[in-house]
């Protein structure tokens, strides 16, 4: 995954074309906000390469009164969509902008690209409407937009609806048609859950390619900077059901990247039937995602239900050249949540498909204790086995699909439940429900159950048809004794071949 060096002629042409764009911007934001300059995607790559050779400089924060805004204060101003970027043209997209302040201490530089020229987009507070409770704010200092959202025609001809947002550090999120925002992706995660603290690389500049009338694909370029790494990203964004993003990333390490999280995803899991008793809540479940799905390099399909642990836990699924991984929302009925406002049943799943070989490493799942649904407490990413040394260059390409999850051939796990054994010997009962599927048709006794644990003895699994789902339910029990956690694994097989995905679960006391 080393980025190949550009040929000499190509490097000279890039450096010649990038000088006005890159070097002037490195000199300071005033020069960067000049007139139009030539633009090529290689310019952003060269910017990132040049930045990596320099000492990291923290960007200035917006004025203090912007930082002191409360959440209610921040909500008193909103962008006027009729004045969006390209709103007076026939272009197929409009772009709205977000104010800085509150959770967004640094402004980002925005540029519009058309006919090979990049034009800076100046910050304009007058493009925002406000209520009579909006506080007066400074108009000088390191001001600028904190991010943007994309709008285009989705299901209503003539009406441009939003489907994608970039805002905060390197976070971005999207939805398929008919969905509501839920989990987020990031450009890069560094040192997640490490004792010395996490580092959050930031997208500091964006270039938005002006689309032609009727064009379905939107192209966004982003420059990343942080104390340890710089990067150039290009997103090819195709809205629809699902929304698909092709991501091209070029990373340049300032320091050794000993714990890099590639293609990271961030979500929220508060409770479901496995830990419902810990929450005094009228809803049966609250989560943006309910499981980690992996298709590993050996072709196995793994399903790991998410947990909200009482203490931090990190799980690593060692692999080589994974085919895909992602955080899924499989609960799709309103009754699963009984929430008429949040509509968690409409939150997207997000599937990562690596392009090329990602080598040896592990899909890593971080689960952080949380007591409220406002906290994103779930992180999943690919962690390479070998650290990237300082001065190295990394090329990383992958696809992100925001929708209902990939269409894989094996029957899926649709529910997991756990509870104490009421009668007989002490212990725990686990039930795992598999969806209705042709591979699971017929007599359940024709299927083999593989059920294992490295920690405890398990009862023989009982497999029954579930009339409520049409699929099969596997039930078994175990006694954890004094153990604080137990790892469990189950799969259905027919004639020696997989007849379901692999269910993996970590029970915790």
C-alpha positions as CSV (number, residue, x, y, z in Angstrom):
1,X,0.0,0.0,0.0
2,X,2.9,2.4,-0.7
3,X,2.1,5.3,-2.9
4,X,4.3,5.1,-6.0
5,X,6.4,8.1,-6.8
6,X,5.2,10.3,-9.6
7,X,7.2,10.3,-12.8
8,X,9.6,13.2,-13.1
9,X,7.7,15.0,-15.8
10,X,4.4,14.5,-13.9
11,X,6.0,15.8,-10.7
12,X,7.3,18.9,-12.5
13,X,4.0,19.7,-14.0
14,X,2.2,19.2,-10.7
15,X,4.7,21.4,-8.8
16,X,4.5,24.0,-11.5
17,X,0.7,24.1,-11.4
18,X,0.4,23.8,-7.7
19,X,2.6,26.7,-6.8
20,X,-0.1,29.3,-6.8
21,X,-2.5,27.1,-5.1
22,X,-0.4,25.1,-2.6
23,X,2.5,27.4,-1.6
24,X,0.4,30.5,-1.3
25,X,-2.2,28.7,0.9
26,X,0.6,27.4,3.1
27,X,1.8,30.9,3.6
28,X,-1.5,31.9,5.2
29,X,-5.3,32.1,4.8
30,X,-5.2,35.6,3.4
31,X,-3.3,34.6,0.4
32,X,-5.3,31.4,0.0
33,X,-8.5,33.4,-0.3
34,X,-7.4,35.2,-3.5
35,X,-8.7,34.8,-7.0
36,X,-9.2,31.7,-9.1
37,X,-6.2,29.5,-9.7
38,X,-5.7,26.4,-11.9
39,X,-6.8,23.1,-10.2
40,X,-6.0,19.5,-10.7
41,X,-6.6,16.6,-8.3
42,X,-2.8,16.1,-8.1
43,X,-2.5,19.5,-6.6
44,X,-4.2,18.3,-3.4
45,X,-1.9,15.3,-3.3
46,X,1.1,17.5,-3.6
47,X,-0.2,19.9,-1.0
48,X,-0.5,17.0,1.5
49,X,3.0,15.8,0.6
50,X,4.5,19.3,1.1
51,X,2.7,19.7,4.4
52,X,4.0,16.4,5.7
53,X,7.6,17.7,5.3
54,X,6.8,20.7,7.5
55,X,6.2,21.0,11.2
56,X,2.6,20.7,12.2
57,X,0.9,24.0,12.9
58,X,-2.3,24.2,14.9
59,X,-4.9,26.2,13.0
60,X,-6.3,29.3,14.8
61,X,-9.6,28.9,16.6
62,X,-12.7,31.0,15.8
63,X,-13.3,34.0,18.2
64,X,-14.1,33.1,21.8
65,X,-17.8,34.3,21.7
66,X,-18.3,31.7,18.9
67,X,-16.8,29.0,21.0
68,X,-18.9,30.0,24.0
69,X,-22.2,29.4,22.1
70,X,-24.6,27.0,23.8
71,X,-26.4,24.3,21.7
72,X,-29.5,26.5,21.8
73,X,-27.5,29.6,20.7
74,X,-26.1,27.6,17.8
75,X,-29.5,26.6,16.6
76,X,-30.7,30.2,16.4
77,X,-28.9,30.6,13.0
78,X,-29.4,28.5,9.9
79,X,-28.2,28.6,6.3
80,X,-30.7,30.1,3.8
81,X,-31.0,27.3,1.2
82,X,-32.3,29.5,-1.5
83,X,-28.8,31.2,-1.5
84,X,-26.9,27.9,-1.7
85,X,-23.9,27.4,-3.9
86,X,-25.0,27.0,-7.5
87,X,-28.7,27.7,-6.5
88,X,-29.0,30.2,-9.4
89,X,-27.6,27.8,-12.0
90,X,-28.9,24.7,-13.7
91,X,-26.2,22.5,-12.0
92,X,-27.6,19.3,-10.5
93,X,-26.4,20.0,-6.9
94,X,-26.8,22.7,-4.4
95,X,-24.4,23.1,-1.4
96,X,-25.4,24.6,2.0
97,X,-22.8,25.7,4.6
98,X,-22.6,25.4,8.3
99,X,-21.4,27.9,10.9
100,X,-18.3,27.3,13.1
101,X,-18.4,27.6,16.9
102,X,-19.7,25.3,19.7
103,X,-18.4,21.8,18.8
104,X,-16.5,23.2,15.7
105,X,-13.6,25.4,16.9
106,X,-11.8,25.6,13.5
107,X,-13.1,26.9,10.2
108,X,-12.3,25.1,7.0
109,X,-11.5,26.7,3.6
110,X,-14.0,26.0,0.9
111,X,-13.4,26.2,-2.9
112,X,-15.6,25.8,-6.0
113,X,-14.0,24.1,-9.0
114,X,-15.2,24.7,-12.6
115,X,-13.5,24.5,-16.0
116,X,-10.2,23.6,-14.4
117,X,-10.1,26.7,-12.1
118,X,-10.5,26.8,-8.3
119,X,-12.3,29.7,-6.8
120,X,-12.4,30.4,-3.0
121,X,-15.8,30.6,-1.3
122,X,-15.7,33.5,1.1
123,X,-17.4,33.3,4.5
124,X,-20.6,35.3,4.5
125,X,-22.6,35.5,7.7
126,X,-25.5,37.3,5.9
127,X,-26.4,34.0,4.2
128,X,-27.8,32.8,7.5
129,X,-31.2,33.6,8.9
130,X,-31.7,33.9,12.6
131,X,-34.3,34.2,15.3
132,X,-34.7,37.2,17.6
133,X,-32.8,35.2,20.3
134,X,-29.6,34.9,18.3
135,X,-26.7,36.4,20.1
136,X,-24.5,39.1,18.5
137,X,-21.2,37.6,17.3
138,X,-17.8,38.8,16.3
139,X,-17.3,39.3,12.6
140,X,-13.5,39.4,12.5
141,X,-10.9,36.8,13.3
142,X,-10.4,33.2,12.0
143,X,-14.0,32.8,10.7
144,X,-15.2,30.5,8.0
145,X,-17.6,27.7,7.5
146,X,-17.3,24.5,9.5
147,X,-18.6,22.2,6.8
148,X,-21.3,21.7,4.2
149,X,-24.2,19.5,3.1
150,X,-25.0,18.3,-0.4
151,X,-28.5,18.5,-1.9
152,X,-29.8,17.1,-5.2
153,X,-32.9,15.5,-6.7
154,X,-33.6,12.2,-5.0
155,X,-37.2,10.9,-5.2
156,X,-39.0,14.2,-5.9
157,X,-38.4,15.8,-9.3
158,X,-37.5,19.4,-9.1
159,X,-36.7,19.3,-5.4
160,X,-33.2,19.1,-4.1
161,X,-33.0,17.2,-0.8
162,X,-30.0,16.7,1.4
163,X,-28.3,13.3,1.7
164,X,-24.7,14.0,2.7
165,X,-22.8,16.1,5.3
166,X,-19.2,16.8,5.9
167,X,-18.6,18.5,9.3
168,X,-16.1,18.3,12.2
169,X,-12.6,16.8,12.1
170,X,-12.7,14.3,9.3
171,X,-16.2,13.1,9.9
172,X,-18.9,12.8,7.2
173,X,-22.2,10.9,6.9
174,X,-24.8,10.1,4.3
175,X,-28.1,8.3,3.8
176,X,-29.9,6.3,1.2
177,X,-33.2,7.5,-0.1
178,X,-35.9,7.4,2.6
179,X,-33.4,7.0,5.5
180,X,-32.5,9.3,8.4
181,X,-28.9,10.2,9.5
182,X,-27.3,7.9,11.9
183,X,-23.7,6.6,12.0
184,X,-20.7,8.5,10.5
185,X,-17.5,7.7,8.7
186,X,-14.1,9.4,9.1
187,X,-11.2,9.9,6.9
188,X,-8.8,8.4,9.4
189,X,-8.6,7.3,13.1
190,X,-5.4,7.5,15.1
191,X,-4.8,5.8,18.4
192,X,-8.4,5.1,19.2
193,X,-8.8,4.0,22.8
194,X,-5.0,4.3,23.5
195,X,-4.2,5.3,27.1
196,X,-2.3,8.5,25.9
197,X,-5.4,9.7,24.1
198,X,-6.8,9.7,20.5
199,X,-5.6,12.0,17.7
200,X,-8.3,13.4,15.4
201,X,-7.0,14.3,11.9
202,X,-9.0,17.2,10.4
203,X,-10.2,18.0,6.9
204,X,-8.9,21.6,6.6
205,X,-9.9,22.4,3.0
206,X,-12.4,21.2,0.5
207,X,-12.7,21.6,-3.2
208,X,-16.2,21.0,-4.7
209,X,-16.3,20.2,-8.4
210,X,-19.2,22.0,-10.0
211,X,-21.5,19.4,-11.6
212,X,-23.0,19.7,-15.0
213,X,-26.8,19.9,-15.3
214,X,-28.2,16.4,-14.8
215,X,-25.0,15.0,-13.5
216,X,-25.6,12.3,-10.8
217,X,-22.1,12.0,-9.4
218,X,-20.6,14.7,-7.1
219,X,-16.9,14.9,-6.7
220,X,-15.3,16.4,-3.5
221,X,-11.6,16.8,-2.7
222,X,-10.3,17.2,0.8
223,X,-7.0,18.1,2.4
224,X,-6.2,16.4,5.8
225,X,-3.8,17.6,8.4
226,X,-2.8,16.5,11.9
227,X,0.4,16.2,14.1
228,X,1.1,12.7,12.8
229,X,-0.2,12.6,9.2
230,X,-1.4,14.6,6.2
231,X,-3.7,13.3,3.5
232,X,-5.4,14.0,0.2
233,X,-8.9,12.6,-0.3
234,X,-11.2,12.4,-3.3
235,X,-14.8,11.3,-3.0
236,X,-16.9,10.2,-5.9
237,X,-20.4,10.4,-4.4
238,X,-23.5,8.8,-6.1
239,X,-26.8,9.4,-4.2
240,X,-29.6,7.0,-4.4
241,X,-30.8,3.8,-2.6
242,X,-28.1,3.1,-1.5
243,X,-25.7,6.1,-1.5
244,X,-22.3,4.9,-2.8
245,X,-19.0,6.7,-2.3
246,X,-15.8,5.8,-4.1
247,X,-12.9,7.0,-1.8
248,X,-9.4,7.6,-3.0
249,X,-6.9,8.5,-0.2
250,X,-3.2,9.4,-0.2
251,X,-1.6,9.6,3.2
252,X,1.8,11.0,4.2
253,X,3.1,10.1,7.7
254,X,4.9,12.8,9.6
255,X,5.4,10.4,12.5
256,X,5.3,6.6,12.8
257,X,1.6,5.6,12.6
258,X,1.7,2.8,15.2
259,X,-2.1,2.6,15.6
260,X,-3.8,3.7,12.4
261,X,-7.5,3.0,11.9
262,X,-8.3,2.9,8.1
263,X,-11.8,3.5,6.8
264,X,-13.2,4.1,10.4
265,X,-16.9,4.1,11.2
266,X,-18.5,5.7,14.3
267,X,-21.9,4.8,15.7
268,X,-24.1,4.6,18.8
269,X,-25.4,1.6,20.6
270,X,-27.2,2.2,23.9
271,X,-29.3,-0.9,24.6
272,X,-31.4,-3.8,23.1
273,X,-32.8,-7.0,24.6
274,X,-29.3,-8.2,25.7
275,X,-28.9,-5.3,28.1
276,X,-32.3,-3.7,28.4
277,X,-32.5,-4.2,32.2
278,X,-29.8,-1.5,32.7
279,X,-32.0,1.3,31.3
280,X,-35.2,2.8,32.6
281,X,-36.6,3.7,29.2
282,X,-40.0,3.3,27.5
283,X,-38.4,2.0,24.3
284,X,-37.4,-1.6,23.7
285,X,-34.1,-0.6,22.0
286,X,-32.0,2.4,21.2
287,X,-29.2,2.2,18.7
288,X,-27.9,3.5,15.3
289,X,-26.3,0.2,14.6
290,X,-26.8,-3.3,16.1
291,X,-23.9,-5.3,14.8
292,X,-20.5,-5.5,13.1
293,X,-20.5,-7.5,9.9
294,X,-17.3,-8.9,8.4
295,X,-16.5,-10.8,5.2
296,X,-13.0,-11.9,5.8
297,X,-10.2,-12.8,3.4
298,X,-11.1,-16.5,3.7
299,X,-14.7,-15.9,2.6
300,X,-16.2,-16.3,6.1
301,X,-19.1,-14.1,7.0
302,X,-19.0,-13.0,10.6
303,X,-21.7,-11.3,12.7
304,X,-20.8,-9.7,16.0
305,X,-23.8,-8.1,17.9
306,X,-22.8,-4.8,19.4
307,X,-22.7,-4.2,23.2
308,X,-22.7,-1.2,25.5
309,X,-20.2,-2.6,28.1
310,X,-19.7,-1.4,31.6
311,X,-16.0,-0.9,30.9
312,X,-14.1,-0.2,27.7
313,X,-13.6,-3.2,25.5
314,X,-11.6,-3.7,22.3
315,X,-12.1,-6.7,20.0
316,X,-9.8,-7.6,17.1
317,X,-10.8,-9.9,14.3
318,X,-7.4,-10.9,12.7
319,X,-7.5,-11.2,8.9
320,X,-5.6,-10.8,5.7
321,X,-7.0,-8.8,2.7
322,X,-10.6,-8.5,4.1
323,X,-13.4,-8.4,1.5
324,X,-15.6,-6.1,3.5
325,X,-16.7,-4.9,6.9
326,X,-19.2,-2.5,8.3
327,X,-21.7,-1.5,11.0
328,X,-25.2,-2.6,10.3
329,X,-28.7,-1.7,11.5
330,X,-30.7,-4.8,11.0
331,X,-33.6,-3.8,13.2
332,X,-36.0,-2.3,10.6
333,X,-39.4,-2.2,12.2
334,X,-40.8,0.8,14.0
335,X,-41.9,-1.6,16.8
336,X,-38.2,-2.6,17.3
337,X,-37.7,0.9,18.9
338,X,-41.2,2.4,19.4
339,X,-39.7,5.8,18.9
340,X,-41.9,8.1,16.8
341,X,-39.3,10.9,16.6
342,X,-35.9,9.3,16.3
343,X,-36.9,6.6,13.8
344,X,-33.9,4.4,14.5
345,X,-35.4,1.8,12.2
346,X,-34.5,4.2,9.3
347,X,-30.8,4.6,10.1
348,X,-28.4,3.5,7.5
349,X,-26.0,0.6,7.6
350,X,-22.5,1.3,6.2
351,X,-20.4,-1.2,4.4
352,X,-16.7,-0.8,3.5
353,X,-15.2,-2.7,0.5
354,X,-11.4,-2.4,0.2
355,X,-10.0,-2.1,-3.3
356,X,-6.8,-4.0,-3.8
357,X,-5.0,-6.0,-1.1
358,X,-4.9,-4.4,2.4
359,X,-2.5,-7.0,3.7
360,X,-2.4,-8.4,7.2
361,X,-4.2,-6.7,10.1
362,X,-7.5,-6.8,12.0
363,X,-11.0,-5.4,11.8
364,X,-11.0,-3.7,15.2
365,X,-14.2,-3.0,17.2
366,X,-14.1,-0.5,20.1
367,X,-17.1,-0.4,22.5
368,X,-17.2,2.4,25.0
369,X,-19.6,2.6,28.0
370,X,-22.4,5.1,27.5
371,X,-25.4,6.2,29.5
372,X,-27.1,8.4,26.9
373,X,-27.9,8.1,23.2
374,X,-26.2,11.4,22.4
375,X,-22.8,9.7,22.6
376,X,-21.2,7.9,19.7
377,X,-19.7,5.0,21.6
378,X,-18.9,2.5,18.8
379,X,-15.9,2.6,16.5
380,X,-14.9,0.0,13.9
381,X,-11.9,0.2,11.5
382,X,-9.2,-1.8,9.8
383,X,-5.9,-1.8,11.7
384,X,-2.8,-2.8,9.7
385,X,-0.5,-5.3,11.4
386,X,2.7,-3.4,10.6
387,X,3.0,0.3,11.6
388,X,3.7,2.9,8.9
389,X,7.1,4.6,9.5
390,X,7.6,8.3,9.5
391,X,8.0,9.6,6.0
392,X,6.0,6.8,4.4
393,X,3.3,7.3,1.8
394,X,0.1,5.2,1.7
395,X,-2.4,4.7,-1.1
396,X,-5.8,3.6,0.1
397,X,-8.9,3.1,-2.1
398,X,-12.2,1.7,-1.0
399,X,-16.0,1.9,-1.5
400,X,-18.5,3.1,1.1
401,X,-22.2,2.0,0.7
402,X,-24.8,3.7,2.9
403,X,-28.0,1.7,2.8
404,X,-29.5,-1.4,4.3
405,X,-26.4,-3.6,4.1
406,X,-24.7,-5.9,1.6
407,X,-26.6,-8.7,-0.1
408,X,-24.5,-11.7,1.0
409,X,-25.6,-15.2,0.3
410,X,-25.8,-16.8,3.8
411,X,-28.8,-16.5,6.1
412,X,-28.4,-13.6,8.5
413,X,-28.7,-13.4,12.3
414,X,-31.7,-11.1,13.0
415,X,-31.8,-11.1,16.8
416,X,-29.8,-12.1,19.9
417,X,-31.2,-12.3,23.4
418,X,-29.8,-13.3,26.8
419,X,-31.2,-14.0,30.2
420,X,-30.8,-15.9,33.5
421,X,-31.9,-19.6,33.8
422,X,-34.9,-19.6,36.0
423,X,-35.2,-23.3,36.5
424,X,-32.6,-26.1,37.0
425,X,-28.9,-25.4,37.3
426,X,-27.8,-21.8,37.5
427,X,-26.5,-20.1,34.4
428,X,-27.4,-18.1,31.3
429,X,-29.7,-18.8,28.3
430,X,-28.8,-17.4,24.9
431,X,-31.1,-17.4,21.9
432,X,-30.0,-16.5,18.4
433,X,-32.6,-16.0,15.6
434,X,-31.7,-16.6,12.0
435,X,-33.8,-15.1,9.2
436,X,-36.1,-17.2,6.9
437,X,-34.0,-18.4,4.0
438,X,-34.0,-21.3,1.5
439,X,-30.9,-22.8,3.1
440,X,-32.8,-23.1,6.4
441,X,-36.0,-24.6,4.9
442,X,-37.2,-28.1,5.9
443,X,-36.5,-30.1,9.0
444,X,-34.2,-28.3,11.4
445,X,-32.7,-31.7,12.4
446,X,-31.1,-31.8,8.9
447,X,-28.8,-29.0,10.0
448,X,-25.7,-29.3,12.1
449,X,-25.0,-26.8,14.9
450,X,-21.4,-25.8,15.6
451,X,-21.3,-24.2,19.0
452,X,-18.1,-23.4,20.8
453,X,-16.5,-21.4,23.6
454,X,-12.9,-21.3,24.8
455,X,-14.0,-20.3,28.3
456,X,-17.0,-22.5,29.4
457,X,-18.9,-25.6,28.7
458,X,-22.0,-25.1,26.6
459,X,-25.2,-27.1,26.6
460,X,-26.3,-28.9,23.4
461,X,-27.9,-26.4,21.1
462,X,-31.6,-26.7,20.4
463,X,-32.8,-25.6,16.9
464,X,-36.5,-24.8,16.4
465,X,-38.6,-23.1,13.8
466,X,-39.7,-19.6,15.0
467,X,-43.3,-19.1,13.7
468,X,-43.0,-15.3,14.3
469,X,-40.1,-14.9,11.8
470,X,-40.3,-18.0,9.7
471,X,-36.6,-18.6,10.4
472,X,-34.8,-20.7,12.9
473,X,-34.0,-20.1,16.6
474,X,-30.9,-21.6,18.2
475,X,-31.0,-21.8,22.1
476,X,-28.4,-23.0,24.5
477,X,-27.1,-22.3,28.0
478,X,-23.9,-22.0,29.9
479,X,-22.7,-21.2,33.4
480,X,-20.1,-18.4,33.5
481,X,-19.3,-19.0,37.2
482,X,-17.1,-16.3,38.4
483,X,-15.9,-15.3,34.9
484,X,-16.5,-11.6,34.0
485,X,-16.7,-12.4,30.2
486,X,-17.3,-15.4,27.9
487,X,-16.6,-15.6,24.2
488,X,-19.2,-17.6,22.2
489,X,-19.3,-18.8,18.6
490,X,-22.1,-20.5,16.6
491,X,-22.9,-21.4,13.0
492,X,-25.4,-23.6,11.2
493,X,-24.1,-26.0,8.6
494,X,-25.7,-28.3,6.0
495,X,-23.8,-31.2,4.5
496,X,-20.5,-29.8,5.8
497,X,-21.0,-26.4,4.1
498,X,-22.0,-23.1,5.9
499,X,-25.8,-22.6,6.1
500,X,-25.6,-19.3,8.1
501,X,-23.1,-16.6,8.9
502,X,-20.9,-17.1,11.9
503,X,-22.4,-15.6,15.1
504,X,-19.8,-14.2,17.5
505,X,-20.7,-12.9,20.9
506,X,-18.9,-11.6,24.0
507,X,-21.0,-12.0,27.1
508,X,-20.0,-9.8,30.0
509,X,-21.0,-9.9,33.6
